[in-house]
Every structure is written in structure tokens, then in C-alpha cells.
Amino acid sequence: MNNMMCGFKEDYITTAIGQIHFYTIGSGPPVLLLHGYPQFSLMWKETALILSQSYKAIIPDLRGYGNSATPRGLDDHSNYSKRAMALDMVQIMDHLGIKKFSIVGHDRGGRVGHRLSRDHRDRVKALSVLDICPTLDMYEATNKEFATGYFHWFFLIQDSPLPEDFIGRNPRLWLETCFIRWSGEFDYRDKFEAYLEKFSRKETIHATCEDYRASASIDLEHDKEDIDEKLDIPIQVLWGEKGVINKCFRPLDCWGKYTTKHVEGEALPCGHFIPEDAPRLLSKKLSEFLF
């Protein structure tokens, strides 16, 4: 893996649930890059290399993913709440001595970034979310088209060990299915074995299910509690024109409800995995938005 991330500095912090792994590269204004499911920090490689010419990129593995800790889920799933996962990210930034920063979050990382921005308002300068709408909005607007396209949202939240057992019997098939369904033109094969190696571990399969279980339970409680407390930072929203978000939601309208500042963005000519499908275009759009 280190060979695949040549040029990146690797580090860890120790937290109450174990180690959280991350990379850094570049210098300049700090940008926290948060990955999605079923990947880890490797997904940012191409985009981070471009951004590092002007920014300091911090690229962690979220808890439960990659080389970060994979604690057993609690009964209420609170240790995989986006609040808990966001706190891990704040601890990384504290470790690096970074007070204020921007966030770019893809998929699950966008949900962590949204919660981090809400819970730690003095730390975040700007938020860019990739191919998501807010969790609460997506659940409340569920219809047949969305449930069919994102069936995994409703499968992964089933009680343990049902999804863990199904996925664990053939993690290669599950991972291939995820990429084939959502990849657009992105050729996932170059990194596939690296993704499979990390994802196939029993602990990781469980942890990633817990991520989704938390989003369907405790995360919704947190979102409802502070829904009226709007952010005061700009939000950029980018999504793949070939993906489910583009078909089922109006992303700019959804995110416009969550901040007093401006919301901007557009559909990009790609699928779900924007940082790998369109790294140069994404980097251009981010550079036009970020501080």
C-alpha cells in the first residue's frame, strides 16, 4: 500500500477506540479529504496529488475503514455515529496543529464532514460534498427509484450478523457489484485488489455495516436535534450526472436549507466515484471554491 501512496507522508493518532490512520501531502491552506464506502484513503490519491500543488491535503481512513480501528459496534451504534467519526477527524487536525480547515467529503465522508461542520463550527471554513444529499433528506424522500438504486442502504442496516454473513461469504462479488453499479467510466480495476484486501476483513465488514446502521438511527436523531441551527459557511455540492443522486434528488435545493451562506455546484460528467472518475475536473472545481 505504501508503494501506491508514494510521496504521501503516513501517520497515525491514538484515540480511545484505537489508532486512526491518515496521510498528508503538500503545503498551503489545509483541506481534509474524507472517503466513502466501500473504499478508504487510497481513493483520493489522484485528486490529492493535484491539490497538493496549492493545498495541504490531509487524507484519513475513517474509523472502521482501511487501516483505522474497527471497534465492535455498540447496541445503539453510537460508536459509528457521524458525531464520533467526526471527532476522530478533529483529533487528527489537533495533532497536526491545524485550527481551521476546509472539508471535502465523498459519500460517507460527506456525511462525516457535514456533522463535523455542525458540531465544530469554529473549525470549518468551507464544506464541499460529493454525490450526496443530507442523510435525513434522503431517508425522508425515499421512493422506489432511490431504494432500488441504493438498495445497500436498506440491506446494510439489518441486524448483525445478516449482512455481515452475506458479504463475508464472497466479499469480492460484493465489492465488484458496488463498483460496477456506481463507477460510471472509472476503471476501478487498478486499485481493486487493494480495496478488496482492506474491505475483506471480518472486522471491517462489520464496521462498515455499523456505519450505515448508525446513519439510519442515532445520526437521524442528531440531525433532527439541530436541524434549525443553520451553518454559516459556504457549501459546494458536486454530483455525478450518471448517478442516483442526479436521478432522484435536487442537491442544491437540499443543501440550501442547511446554511445561511451561498450554496453552489453542479453535476459532473461522471459516475459516483468522482475523485477517481474525474480527478482533474474535480480539482479544478475545488480550487475555484476552496479558501
N, C-alpha and C positions, 0 to 999 in steps of 0.2 A: 504493500500500500504506500509506503514512504516513497517508492520509486514513482508511483503515479502522481504524487504530490510534490515532486521535485521543485525546489525553490521556495516552498512554504515552510514556515517555522512551526514546529509541532510543540504542543504544551498540554498540560492538564491542570485542573484545580481539584482540590479535595473538598467535598461537601458532606452534609450529614447522610446522604444516601450513597456516597462513593465518589469516584472520580468522574469529572466531566471533561471530555476531550475536545480540543479545538486547534485550529491552525490560524496563523496570521501571515499577512504578506502586504508589502507596500508601505507608504507613508503618506500622510496628509489627513484630511478630515476622516474620523473613524466611521465605518459602516459595518453594522452587524448583519451578516448574511445567514439566514435561517432556512434550512432544508425542509423538504416534505417527505411524505410516505410514498414508497417504501424504501427511500434512499437514506443517505447521510451526507456528511460534509463534501464528499467527492463530487457531488452533483454541481457544485459551484466552481469547479476547477477552471473552466474556460472563461467564465464571466469574471471571476475574481482576478485572473491574470490580467485581463484588460483593465478592470477598475483599479488595480494596484498601481497603475501609472499615475493616478491622481489621488487615490484614497488609501487609507489603511483599512484593509479588509480583515475582519475577524469572523472565522468560519467554524462554528462549533458543531458537534454531534449533540442533538437534543437528548435528554435523558431517555433511555430505552432504545436508542439507535446507535449504530456504528460502534465506536469504542468507548462510549459513555456507559455509566452504570445502568443496570437493568433490574431495579428492585422489584420484588413481588408486589403486585397490586393490592392495595388495601380494600376493604369491603365497600367503602364509599368512593373508591377510585381517586381519592384526593391527592395521592402522591403522583398522579399523572394529570392533575388539573393543569390548565394552561397557566394558572397562577403560580404553581410550584415550578413548572418548567421555565417560566419567565424569570423567576428568582434565581435559577441556575445561571441564566444569561447575565443578570445584573452582577452576580458574584464574579463572573469572568471579567466583566468590564471594571469592577472594583480591583481585581487582581492586576489588571493592566494599567490602573490609574487613570481610567477614562471616565470623566464625569458625564459629558453629554455626547450623544451619538445619534446617527440615523439608523433605521432598520429597514432591511429588505427581506420580506418573508414569503417563501413559496409554499403553497399548500398548507400543511400542518404548521410550518414555520410562520406563515402569515397569521395564524390564529394565536400562536405564542407571542408574536410581535404586537398584535392588537391588544392582548391582555397586558403585556409589559408596558405598552404606552398608556394604558388606563391605570395601572397600579403604581407606576413610577413616572409620573407626569413631568417631574423636574429633570428627567434624564434624557428624554427623547426629543430630537429636533424635527424629525420628519419620518413618515412611515410610508413605505411602498409595499403593496400587497400584490401577489402574483397568482392569478387564476383562482381566486376565492371571492365569495361574499361572506359577510359575518355569519358565524355559526347559527345564531338564533334565527336570523332571517332565512337561512337555507332550510332549517327544520320546519319553520312555520309555513314556508311556501312549498313544501313537498308535494309533488304530484307524480303521476305515473312516469313521465319522461325523466324527471330527475331521479326517482327511485330506481329506474331501470339503468340509467347511465352510471349512477353512483351506488349500485347495489351493495358495495362493500361497506358503506356507511351503516347499513342495517344488518349486515352479516357480522361484522367485527364486534358489534356491541352486545351480541348474545352472550349469555353467561358462560364463563370458563367452565370446562375446557372445550366446549364445542368448536368454536372457530380455530382455536389453537391446534386441536387434534386434526381437523380437516386440512389446514395449511401445512402442519408438520409432516403429514404423510407424503406430500410432494411440494415442497417449497419452490422448486424450480418451475413447476407448472403454474403456481400461483403468481410468482414474480413475472414470468413471461406474459401471463394474462394481463396483469396490470400494465405492463409496458405496451403491449400490443393494442390494448383498448384506448390508451391515453396518449401515445407517443407522437402522433402526427408524423412528421418527416424525420424526427430524431432517431438516429441509429443507435439504439441502446446496447448493441452487442459488444462494443469496445469495452464497456465497463460492467457488463452483465455479471461476469464471474465474481468481480469484486463486490457488487451489490449482493449477490447470492451468498457469498461467504459470510458476510455480516448478518444478513437477514435470517439465514437458515438456523441459527442457534435457537434452541428452545426458549431461552430466556428473552431473546429479542422478539420472537413471535408473540409471546405473552405480553411483553411490554408494549408493543405496538397496538395490540388489541386494547390494552388498558388506556392508551392514548385516546382511542375512539370512544371507549366506554365513558371516560371522563367527559368528553365533549357532548355526550348525549345525556349527561346527568348533572354533575357538580358545576361544569362550565356554564351550562344554561342558567343555573341558579345565580352564579356570579354575574353573568351578562344581564340578567333581569334586574339585579340589585342596583346596578349603576348605569342603567340604560339612559337615564335622563341627564347624566353628567357627561356632557359632550367633551371631546378632546379639543385642544386649541392648537393643533399642529396641522400642517397640510398633509393630505393623503394622496398618493399616486396609486392608481388602480390599473393594472395591465392584465390582460387575459388572452387566451388563445382562441382565435376565431373558429378553430375546428373542434373546440371542446364543449363540455357540458355546461359550463358557466355561461358561455355565449348563447347557447340554445335556450336555457331555462331562466335566466335572470337578467336584470338590468343593473350591472355592477356599479355604475356611477351614482345611480339613484339610491341603491342600497347603502353605499358608503357615505353618501352625502348627509345621511341622518346622524352620523357619528362624530362630526367635528364642526366647529364654528369657522374654521379656515376653509380654503378652497380645496376642492377635490378635482383631480384631473386624471386623464388616462384614455386608453383606447384598446381595442382588440388588435393583437399582433398576428401576423400570418404564420401561425404555428399551432401545435397541439398544447397539451397540458404542461409538458416539461420545458418551460420557456428558457430557463438558464442554459440548457443543453441544446435545445432546438434552435434558438436564435440568440446566441451569446453576444454577438456584435451589435445587433439591433437593440437588445435589452440594455447593454452597457451604454449605448448612446442615449436611450430614453432615461436611464437612471442618472446619467451625468447632467442631463438637462434639468432634472428635478432636484437632485440632492444638493445640500448646502456644502 
